[in-house]
Amino acid sequence: MQKMAILIIAVMFISVGFLSGCDEQTSEEGAAPVINSFTITPSSISFGSSAILNWSVTGATNVSIDNGVGNVSLNGSYTSTPIENQTYTLTAVNSYGNTSAFVIVTVSPAPTVNMIATASGTNCSITVVSPVQTDIFWTEVSLFLSNHTVNTELIYPTYTHNNTVSAGDLLQIIGLANGTQYSLIILIMDYYQTGIILGEVTWVQ
């Protein structure tokens, strides 16, 4: 009888130990990614300047940042030149969930480029009269000419201040149609192909 009691106690002990092990195994859960840091420096910039994103993530299988940055590594940096106030959101994902964080950079207003148009025959000279100088380069802006015809050739910029948009810069437009109204728009584009108009001039050829 005593042996039987010992045997029953042993079986109960083994059963309890087995069940306890099962409970411990099923209660063990993974964790969502951890964003250790996500910053932008500086957090306030002048128009045409850049800011640097820095981040550190652990436990993620995929990390991405919106607004044109895309998929990134767990740790890294990225230089951005936004044309207006921008919010960047970092999203880290794994099989247990996702974690996100955001930073904001403020951008000073874009400068206004004032121009005058001087038409002569089928050509037109566009002169920048202000501002004196900006941090925007001609290679970073787009020029749009309304009423563009098949006879209209390229727009030729003449750079006078290290390629920046500055007072005294000259744009030569050739092959225009007499008696036609034209508008030249200087536009700077962002990642979404939406733009900020820096300047516009309208004239009759």
Backbone torsions as a table, in degrees:
resi	resn	phi	psi	omega
1	MET	NA	-40.2	179.2
2	GLN	-65.9	-38.4	177.6
3	LYS	-63.8	-40.7	179.6
4	MET	-62.1	-41.4	-179.7
5	ALA	-64.6	-41.7	178.9
6	ILE	-63.7	-41.0	179.8
7	LEU	-63.3	-42.8	-179.8
8	ILE	-64.2	-43.2	179.3
9	ILE	-62.3	-40.5	179.9
10	ALA	-64.1	-43.6	178.9
11	VAL	-62.8	-42.2	179.8
12	MET	-63.5	-40.1	-179.4
13	PHE	-64.2	-44.4	179.5
14	ILE	-63.6	-41.9	-179.1
15	SER	-63.8	-45.0	179.6
16	VAL	-63.2	-41.9	179.3
17	GLY	-63.7	-39.2	-179.9
18	PHE	-65.8	-46.1	-179.5
19	LEU	-65.1	-38.8	178.3
20	SER	-62.2	-40.3	178.0
21	GLY	-63.8	-39.3	178.4
22	CYS	-64.3	-44.2	-179.3
23	ASP	-61.6	-40.9	-178.4
24	GLU	-65.9	-36.9	-178.2
25	GLN	-71.0	-43.4	-176.8
26	THR	-74.1	-23.5	-179.1
27	SER	-85.9	-5.4	179.6
28	GLU	-79.7	111.2	-177.5
29	GLU	-117.2	152.6	176.2
30	GLY	-81.8	176.3	-177.7
31	ALA	-124.6	152.3	175.1
32	ALA	-67.6	162.4	-179.8
33	PRO	-60.0	156.7	178.2
34	VAL	-114.5	125.3	174.0
35	ILE	-92.8	104.6	-177.7
36	ASN	-70.0	-39.1	178.9
37	SER	-160.1	149.9	174.4
38	PHE	-154.6	110.9	-174.2
39	THR	-134.5	162.9	171.0
40	ILE	-133.3	132.8	-175.8
41	THR	-135.3	127.1	-9.8
42	PRO	-75.2	166.3	-178.8
43	SER	-88.5	-4.8	177.0
44	SER	-140.0	126.7	-176.2
45	ILE	-133.7	161.3	173.4
46	SER	-83.9	157.7	-178.6
47	PHE	-59.7	129.2	-178.3
48	GLY	94.8	-9.2	179.3
49	SER	-91.2	172.4	-177.2
50	SER	-117.3	157.1	174.1
51	ALA	-131.2	152.7	-175.7
52	ILE	-112.2	124.3	173.3
53	LEU	-87.0	135.4	174.4
54	ASN	-130.8	141.1	-178.8
55	TRP	-150.9	157.1	175.7
56	SER	-144.4	124.8	-175.8
57	VAL	-132.5	143.8	173.2
58	THR	-126.8	149.1	173.8
59	GLY	77.0	18.7	-178.8
60	ALA	-108.9	147.9	173.7
61	THR	-97.3	-17.6	177.5
62	ASN	-149.7	135.6	177.8
63	VAL	-131.6	133.6	179.6
64	SER	-142.8	155.6	176.4
65	ILE	-129.3	135.6	-176.2
66	ASP	-81.4	-171.4	179.6
67	ASN	58.3	46.0	171.4
68	GLY	90.4	-4.4	-179.0
69	VAL	-79.1	-51.8	176.4
70	GLY	90.1	-158.8	-179.4
71	ASN	-72.1	138.7	-177.3
72	VAL	-135.5	171.2	177.6
73	SER	-79.9	175.4	-179.0
74	LEU	-63.2	-32.8	178.9
75	ASN	-132.6	138.4	179.1
76	GLY	175.2	-171.7	178.3
77	SER	-145.2	160.0	-178.2
78	TYR	-152.3	132.8	178.6
79	THR	-96.1	126.0	-177.3
80	SER	-123.4	146.2	177.3
81	THR	-126.7	76.7	-179.4
82	PRO	-71.4	151.1	-179.6
83	ILE	-98.9	-4.0	175.7
84	GLU	-154.8	173.5	179.6
85	ASN	-50.5	135.0	-173.6
86	GLN	-139.3	140.8	173.4
87	THR	-110.6	126.6	177.6
88	TYR	-109.1	127.5	179.5
89	THR	-113.0	125.0	176.0
90	LEU	-99.1	130.7	179.1
91	THR	-123.4	124.1	178.3
92	ALA	-112.4	134.0	-172.4
93	VAL	-130.6	141.6	164.6
94	ASN	-145.1	-173.7	-174.6
95	SER	-68.6	-12.8	-178.7
96	TYR	-98.6	-9.6	179.3
97	GLY	152.3	-165.8	179.3
98	ASN	-139.0	156.0	179.8
99	THR	-134.0	142.6	-179.8
100	SER	-136.2	157.3	176.3
101	ALA	-150.2	156.6	-179.1
102	PHE	-137.4	155.8	174.2
103	VAL	-133.5	156.3	-177.9
104	ILE	-126.2	135.6	172.6
105	VAL	-119.4	133.6	177.6
106	THR	-101.5	141.3	-176.0
107	VAL	-122.1	132.2	178.5
108	SER	-65.8	155.0	-176.7
109	PRO	-58.7	150.3	178.6
110	ALA	-69.4	144.8	177.0
111	PRO	-71.5	153.6	176.7
112	THR	-95.7	126.0	178.5
113	VAL	-97.2	112.5	177.8
114	ASN	-95.0	136.8	-175.6
115	MET	-136.1	157.0	170.7
116	ILE	-125.2	147.5	-178.8
117	ALA	-113.0	133.8	177.0
118	THR	-124.1	106.8	-177.2
119	ALA	-88.8	142.1	177.4
120	SER	-148.9	110.5	-177.8
121	GLY	63.3	-122.1	177.8
122	THR	-102.7	10.6	179.6
123	ASN	-113.7	160.8	176.7
124	CYS	-145.3	136.3	176.0
125	SER	-106.5	124.0	178.1
126	ILE	-106.6	119.4	-178.7
127	THR	-111.2	130.6	175.0
128	VAL	-78.5	124.1	-179.3
129	VAL	-104.0	-20.3	175.1
130	SER	-164.2	157.2	1.2
131	PRO	-76.2	174.4	-179.0
132	VAL	-61.3	-43.6	177.2
133	GLN	-164.4	144.1	176.2
134	THR	-128.7	172.8	177.4
135	ASP	-87.8	6.2	-180.0
136	ILE	-89.7	133.7	179.4
137	PHE	-98.4	148.1	178.0
138	TRP	-58.5	-30.6	-179.5
139	THR	-71.4	-12.1	-178.6
140	GLU	-99.3	-6.7	-177.6
141	VAL	-110.6	162.4	176.4
142	SER	-113.4	142.7	178.0
143	LEU	-112.2	124.9	-179.9
144	PHE	-117.9	127.4	-179.6
145	LEU	-112.9	119.8	178.7
146	SER	-73.3	161.1	179.8
147	ASN	54.3	38.4	179.5
148	HIS	-67.7	126.2	179.9
149	THR	-110.6	169.9	-178.9
150	VAL	-67.1	-19.0	179.6
151	ASN	-87.7	-7.5	-178.9
152	THR	-80.2	124.0	179.8
153	GLU	-93.2	-165.9	-174.2
154	LEU	-68.8	158.6	173.1
155	ILE	-93.9	124.9	-175.4
156	TYR	-107.3	112.3	175.9
157	PRO	-82.8	145.6	171.1
158	THR	-112.8	116.5	-174.7
159	TYR	-89.8	136.0	-179.0
160	THR	-126.0	-14.7	-175.6
161	HIS	-134.6	68.7	178.5
162	ASN	53.7	35.8	175.7
163	ASN	72.5	2.9	176.9
164	THR	-79.4	160.0	175.8
165	VAL	-76.4	109.5	-171.8
166	SER	-139.9	158.8	174.9
167	ALA	-59.3	133.0	-178.2
168	GLY	101.7	-16.7	176.9
169	ASP	-63.4	146.7	-173.8
170	LEU	-128.3	134.1	174.0
171	LEU	-115.5	126.6	179.1
172	GLN	-105.9	123.3	178.6
173	ILE	-116.2	127.8	-177.4
174	ILE	-122.7	159.2	175.6
175	GLY	78.0	33.8	-180.0
176	LEU	-89.7	161.7	-179.0
177	ALA	-94.8	128.5	179.3
178	ASN	-63.0	143.8	178.0
179	GLY	79.1	6.2	-178.6
180	THR	-104.4	139.0	176.2
181	GLN	-85.5	131.7	179.2
182	TYR	-123.3	154.9	171.9
183	SER	-133.0	131.4	175.0
184	LEU	-109.2	125.0	-178.6
185	ILE	-116.8	131.6	172.3
186	ILE	-99.1	121.1	-172.4
187	LEU	-132.2	136.3	173.2
188	ILE	-110.8	131.9	-171.7
189	MET	-101.1	153.3	173.0
190	ASP	-110.3	-171.2	-176.2
191	TYR	-59.6	-34.0	-176.9
192	TYR	-89.0	12.3	-180.0
193	GLN	59.9	27.3	167.1
194	THR	-104.0	149.6	-170.8
195	GLY	-131.7	166.9	173.3
196	ILE	-112.0	126.1	179.5
197	ILE	-77.5	121.2	178.0
198	LEU	-88.6	-32.0	-179.1
199	GLY	-167.0	156.7	179.5
200	GLU	-150.0	137.9	176.0
201	VAL	-136.0	138.2	-179.0
202	THR	-122.6	139.9	179.1
203	TRP	-152.1	164.7	173.5
204	VAL	-108.1	124.5	-175.4
205	GLN	-71.1	NA	NA
